[in-house]
Structures are given as C-alpha cells and as structure tokens.
C-alpha cells in the first residue's frame, strides 16, 4: 500500500493534484487540490494517501494531514460510502466539523454534504459516533453564535479563509475578497465552491 507520496506539485485540476517524484507524475485525487497550490513548482509537499484498488482501476486519494487520511478511511467503512463520496464529504466540510456533526448527531449538517442523504447520515452516526476519538479538534459549531441561522453567514467561509491563509494570502486580501463574495454566496454553499470563487478573485487581483 502507498501510504504517502512526497514530491513537487506539477499540475492542479479541480479534483486532483499531480505530484512529480523522480520523473514520475502521480495523480492524486483530493478534497481540495488548491491546498497544495502555494507549493506548485517550488518545494516538495507530502500527500498522505489511500491506495485504492478495484477491478478496473488503481487510484490514489490524498490529503495534506494524517487526520484527514484517517477520517477518509473511517468514512469508507460505512456501507454506502465509497471513496468518491468520502472525498466529496471532505470537500464539503472541514474534518473537524464532520467529526463534530457525527458525534453530536447533527443530521441537518451531514445531509448538506455531497452525496449524503438522511439514511446515509444516520448510518454514519450509528457506525462512527464512537470510533472518531482523537480525530476532531474545535469545530465550526463551537464558534458560531446562537443566532447563526438568522445571520445568513456562510458556514464554509471560515474554513475556506483558513485554507486561503495557509496558501499565503493576507487578512486584508481575504477581507476584501469576502466583501466581494458575501452577497453572491449561498448560506449552504460548499466550502470547495466558496474557495474556488475566492481564488478566482484573488488571481484576478
């Protein structure tokens, strides 16, 4: 099993990153390939991977942290959740928030994740609620005001902002972009979508 790949970012697409290792390019499907964007062509990065083998394909799924790798592997143990759905879950919600939602039995949050219906959300809670110790840190739910539903704030922006800040963008740049975005972003829009919109504005200057 390939547990991690360390190399230079050679190419980015919406759903995967290509890491070059000694002249070989490994295509690694990611929840958010843009997490590796800052290192493109400059320095080596590590993607913690899950090596998935099926009859018609051999695929690599990758993550910037061990915690995301572990959560991904927990998710695909749930009946009805394959690697692609698990990847969608992690692209739609920060790992800490996904863990918190499962542990708090927050079905309303889970069914907003890509590919997750009510029955699958209930199955996730039943199968994983007591198996995620050590995976979650402070979640978005711990930081939201009690009147959050009435504020109209997009819950994905704090996570998207953290991801963009990790890419090297300043608070001033992010505040400017959010002021441009906030009226067009839906309250339930996914983190990946919010981040892509923000990056488009940041690239445009």
C-alpha positions as CSV (number, residue, x, y, z in Angstrom):
1,X,0.0,0.0,0.0
2,X,1.2,3.5,-0.8
3,X,0.9,5.4,2.4
4,X,2.2,8.8,1.3
5,X,3.7,10.5,-1.7
6,X,6.3,13.3,-1.4
7,X,7.2,15.3,-4.5
8,X,6.8,18.6,-6.3
9,X,3.4,19.9,-7.5
10,X,3.4,19.5,-11.3
11,X,-0.2,20.1,-12.1
12,X,-3.5,21.0,-10.5
13,X,-7.1,20.3,-11.5
14,X,-10.4,20.8,-9.7
15,X,-10.4,17.3,-8.3
16,X,-6.7,16.1,-8.3
17,X,-3.1,17.2,-8.0
18,X,-0.2,15.6,-9.8
19,X,3.0,15.2,-7.7
20,X,6.2,14.5,-9.6
21,X,8.5,12.1,-7.9
22,X,11.8,11.3,-9.7
23,X,10.3,11.9,-13.1
24,X,7.1,10.1,-12.4
25,X,3.8,12.0,-12.0
26,X,1.3,10.6,-9.5
27,X,-2.3,11.7,-10.0
28,X,-3.8,12.0,-6.5
29,X,-7.5,12.8,-6.1
30,X,-8.0,15.3,-3.3
31,X,-10.9,17.0,-1.4
32,X,-9.2,20.4,-2.2
33,X,-6.2,20.3,-4.6
34,X,-5.7,24.0,-4.1
35,X,-4.4,23.2,-0.6
36,X,-1.2,22.3,-2.5
37,X,-1.2,25.4,-4.8
38,X,1.2,27.5,-2.9
39,X,4.0,24.9,-3.4
40,X,3.5,24.5,-7.1
41,X,6.9,24.1,-8.8
42,X,8.8,25.4,-5.7
43,X,9.1,22.8,-3.0
44,X,8.3,19.2,-2.1
45,X,5.0,18.5,-0.4
46,X,3.6,15.4,1.2
47,X,0.2,13.9,0.4
48,X,-0.9,11.2,2.8
49,X,-2.6,8.7,0.6
50,X,-5.1,5.9,0.4
51,X,-4.2,3.4,-2.2
52,X,-7.5,2.1,-3.7
53,X,-7.5,-1.0,-5.9
54,X,-10.6,-2.2,-7.8
55,X,-11.2,-4.4,-10.8
56,X,-10.9,-1.6,-13.4
57,X,-8.6,0.9,-11.8
58,X,-5.9,1.6,-9.3
59,X,-6.4,5.1,-7.7
60,X,-4.7,7.3,-5.2
61,X,-6.6,9.6,-2.8
62,X,-4.6,12.1,-0.9
63,X,-4.7,14.5,2.0
64,X,-2.5,17.2,3.5
65,X,-2.8,15.7,7.0
66,X,-2.8,12.3,8.7
67,X,-6.1,13.2,10.4
68,X,-7.9,13.6,7.0
69,X,-6.4,10.4,5.8
70,X,-7.7,8.5,8.9
71,X,-11.1,10.1,8.6
72,X,-11.4,9.2,5.0
73,X,-10.6,5.6,5.8
74,X,-13.2,5.6,8.6
75,X,-15.8,7.0,6.2
76,X,-15.3,4.3,3.5
77,X,-16.0,1.7,6.1
78,X,-19.6,2.9,6.3
79,X,-22.0,0.9,4.0
80,X,-23.0,3.1,1.0
81,X,-19.9,5.4,1.2
82,X,-17.3,4.7,-1.4
83,X,-14.0,6.7,-2.0
84,X,-15.6,9.3,-4.2
85,X,-18.4,10.0,-1.8
86,X,-16.0,10.2,1.1
87,X,-13.9,12.6,-0.9
88,X,-17.0,14.7,-1.5
89,X,-17.7,14.7,2.2
90,X,-14.2,16.1,3.0
91,X,-14.5,18.7,0.2
92,X,-17.8,19.9,1.6
93,X,-16.9,20.1,5.2
94,X,-13.8,20.6,7.3
95,X,-12.8,17.3,9.0
96,X,-13.3,18.8,12.5
97,X,-16.8,19.8,11.6
98,X,-17.6,16.4,10.0
99,X,-16.4,14.6,13.1
100,X,-18.3,17.0,15.4
101,X,-21.5,16.6,13.4
102,X,-21.3,12.8,13.6
103,X,-20.6,12.9,17.4
104,X,-23.3,15.4,18.0
105,X,-25.8,13.5,15.7
106,X,-26.2,16.7,13.6
107,X,-28.1,15.2,10.7
108,X,-29.0,18.6,9.3
109,X,-25.3,19.3,8.7
110,X,-24.5,15.9,7.3
111,X,-27.3,15.8,4.7
112,X,-25.8,19.1,3.2
113,X,-22.6,17.2,2.3
114,X,-22.3,16.0,-1.3
115,X,-23.8,12.5,-1.8
116,X,-25.3,12.2,1.7
117,X,-29.0,11.6,2.3
118,X,-30.8,11.1,5.5
119,X,-30.4,7.3,5.7
120,X,-26.6,7.6,5.0
121,X,-26.3,10.3,7.6
122,X,-28.0,8.1,10.1
123,X,-25.7,5.2,9.2
124,X,-22.6,7.4,9.6
125,X,-23.7,8.3,13.1
126,X,-24.6,4.8,14.0
127,X,-21.3,3.3,12.6
128,X,-18.8,6.1,13.5
129,X,-20.1,8.0,16.5
130,X,-17.9,6.1,19.0
131,X,-14.9,5.5,16.6
132,X,-13.7,9.0,16.0
133,X,-11.9,9.8,19.2
134,X,-8.7,11.8,18.6
135,X,-9.8,12.9,15.1
136,X,-11.7,16.1,15.8
137,X,-10.5,19.4,17.1
138,X,-12.5,22.6,17.7
139,X,-15.3,22.7,15.2
140,X,-17.1,25.5,13.4
141,X,-20.2,24.6,15.6
142,X,-18.3,25.6,18.7
143,X,-17.5,29.0,17.3
144,X,-20.9,30.0,15.8
145,X,-23.2,32.5,17.6
146,X,-26.6,31.1,18.8
147,X,-28.4,33.2,16.2
148,X,-26.2,31.8,13.4
149,X,-29.2,30.6,11.3
150,X,-30.5,34.2,11.2
151,X,-27.2,35.8,10.3
152,X,-27.0,34.3,6.8
153,X,-23.3,33.8,7.2
154,X,-21.9,31.0,5.0
155,X,-20.5,28.3,7.3
156,X,-17.9,27.4,4.7
157,X,-16.2,30.8,4.7
158,X,-14.2,30.4,8.0
159,X,-12.8,27.1,6.7
160,X,-12.2,28.5,3.2
161,X,-10.5,31.5,4.8
162,X,-8.2,29.3,6.8
163,X,-7.2,27.3,3.7
164,X,-6.5,30.5,1.7
165,X,-4.5,31.9,4.6
166,X,-2.4,28.7,4.6
167,X,-1.7,29.5,0.9
168,X,-0.1,32.8,1.9
169,X,-2.9,35.3,1.4
170,X,-3.1,38.2,4.0
171,X,-6.1,39.1,6.2
172,X,-6.5,42.3,4.2
173,X,-6.7,40.4,0.9
174,X,-9.2,37.9,2.3
175,X,-11.4,40.6,3.9
176,X,-11.5,42.3,0.5
177,X,-12.5,39.2,-1.3
178,X,-15.1,38.3,1.2
179,X,-16.7,41.7,0.8
180,X,-16.9,41.0,-2.9
181,X,-18.3,37.5,-2.4
182,X,-20.6,37.6,0.5
183,X,-23.7,38.8,-1.4
184,X,-23.4,36.1,-4.0
185,X,-22.6,33.1,-1.8
186,X,-25.5,31.0,-0.6
187,X,-25.8,30.1,3.2
188,X,-25.4,26.4,2.4
189,X,-22.8,26.7,-0.3
190,X,-20.0,24.1,0.0
191,X,-16.5,25.1,1.2
192,X,-14.9,23.9,-2.1
193,X,-17.2,26.2,-4.1
194,X,-16.6,29.2,-1.9
195,X,-12.8,28.7,-2.0
196,X,-12.8,28.4,-5.8
197,X,-14.7,31.6,-6.1
198,X,-12.4,33.4,-3.8
199,X,-9.3,32.1,-5.6
200,X,-10.7,33.3,-8.9
201,X,-11.0,36.8,-7.5
202,X,-7.6,36.6,-5.8
203,X,-5.9,35.5,-9.1
204,X,-7.6,38.4,-10.9
205,X,-6.1,40.8,-8.3
